[in-house]
Amino acid sequence: MARAGDTRRGVAIYSLAAFFLLFEMALQVSPAVMTRVLMGQFGVNALELGVMVSFYFYSYTAMQLPVGVLFDRYDARPLFTAATAVCSCGALFFASTNTVGLAALGRLLMGFGSAFAFVGVLVVAARWFPPSHFAALVGVAQLLGALGALCGETLVALALESHSWRDVMGALSLVGAALTVACWVVVRDDPGEARAVPPASHLNSQLRSVVFDPQTWSIALYAFCAWGPMAVFASMWGVPFLARQHAIATAEAASAVSMAWLGVGLTSPVVGYVAHGRKARVAWLQACAGTGFAASVLLLYAAVPLAAVYPLAFLLGFAASGNILTFALVKENNKPTTAATAVGINNMAVVAGGAVLQPLAGFVVQCTWDGRTEDGLPLYSVSDYRWGLLIVPICFGVGIVVSTAFIRKTPSKTSYEPDADFDFLA
């Protein structure tokens, strides 16, 4: 763990890792304000666009377990550097292509590199700061990720008013290239002595200890349901839905949706700070899921004025902040030597919401479409979007059930205290 003299370097490394998280969130949500443009550019409908965009989540999700294992066993510097480089290349590839298949490949590359961002921030937080700071730093990471999404949607929407989508994606690629150089120069692995790494022969037993614990999957299911609504509403379909429902410009709809990102960003550190102890964390999970269910029903299905959309979107973000507590719960359920792997599985569940639910929502929207077009593109009604967005309250409803009936309020037998030799996420 970091000594007092290493605090300044730790802050610098954590800040850079957090900026990577901010950057990858901007990449993740950028298509939300480009839906009409991309549909016209590639000649696709809602379902096809949803599938193309969600290739980001396919690689992101698939990489979460390998990312956890890699961070458990290797230094952070080369992993961060390679990941940012792949993100930069993916953005450039996406900006340069004219075919759906190659655009999907660009999104796949962006997701592959971005898979290292969130777990990487947690790795840096655990290796450079005291254990007592971990939950708060998870909340700060969530705040910065939300800021990336908020800035990504709002700034990209504004940039699209005077620049092409290809120019915007090219600019993001340049940001990624600069970040790659900075990671190689700044990031270091550990301020203390050489980190103890378990023998490779122990890998299978370590994976089994994580994978075969029922609590791993109960917590992961909640994480999926907590973040799935953000992937569906805030990252993809919320902007076109609000633009259609309230007859407003895309930039204004993006501003309203950004309140969800502001909500998750501002409340995540608070929830992480006040939810001390497993019983309190589970109670907060229940409160977040209940709030999300109520807010989403009002936001999506009640005849609320535009002014009410902003606070309701903020509450939707607050509800999603319960997702950060799942990382603390899964961390304390596992040995420090397997903590990154456990966190990777949990984050895999988080981002699986995008991989599964974004195209599913697009499929429902497409199935309910009445065939009307505008400028040669499908014209979806408010009702079409509402059917697709039904996924949002369903997710929160499942979250209520899981947090009430399946996640233990007391530590399980497999819970672990910090280990002196293997203190990765202690």
Secondary structure as GFF3:
##gff-version 3
##sequence-region A 1 426
A	DSSP	three_ten_helix	4	6	.	.	.	ID=ss1
A	DSSP	alpha_helix	7	29	.	.	.	ID=ss2
A	DSSP	three_ten_helix	30	33	.	.	.	ID=ss3
A	DSSP	alpha_helix	35	42	.	.	.	ID=ss4
A	DSSP	alpha_helix	46	73	.	.	.	ID=ss5
A	DSSP	alpha_helix	76	96	.	.	.	ID=ss6
A	DSSP	alpha_helix	100	114	.	.	.	ID=ss7
A	DSSP	alpha_helix	117	128	.	.	.	ID=ss8
A	DSSP	three_ten_helix	131	133	.	.	.	ID=ss9
A	DSSP	alpha_helix	134	160	.	.	.	ID=ss10
A	DSSP	alpha_helix	165	186	.	.	.	ID=ss11
A	DSSP	three_ten_helix	200	202	.	.	.	ID=ss12
A	DSSP	alpha_helix	203	211	.	.	.	ID=ss13
A	DSSP	alpha_helix	214	229	.	.	.	ID=ss14
A	DSSP	pi_helix	230	237	.	.	.	ID=ss15
A	DSSP	alpha_helix	238	246	.	.	.	ID=ss16
A	DSSP	alpha_helix	250	274	.	.	.	ID=ss17
A	DSSP	alpha_helix	278	301	.	.	.	ID=ss18
A	DSSP	alpha_helix	306	320	.	.	.	ID=ss19
A	DSSP	alpha_helix	323	332	.	.	.	ID=ss20
A	DSSP	three_ten_helix	336	338	.	.	.	ID=ss21
A	DSSP	alpha_helix	339	368	.	.	.	ID=ss22
A	DSSP	beta_strand	373	374	.	.	.	ID=ss23
A	DSSP	beta_strand	377	378	.	.	.	ID=ss24
A	DSSP	alpha_helix	382	388	.	.	.	ID=ss25
A	DSSP	alpha_helix	391	405	.	.	.	ID=ss26
###
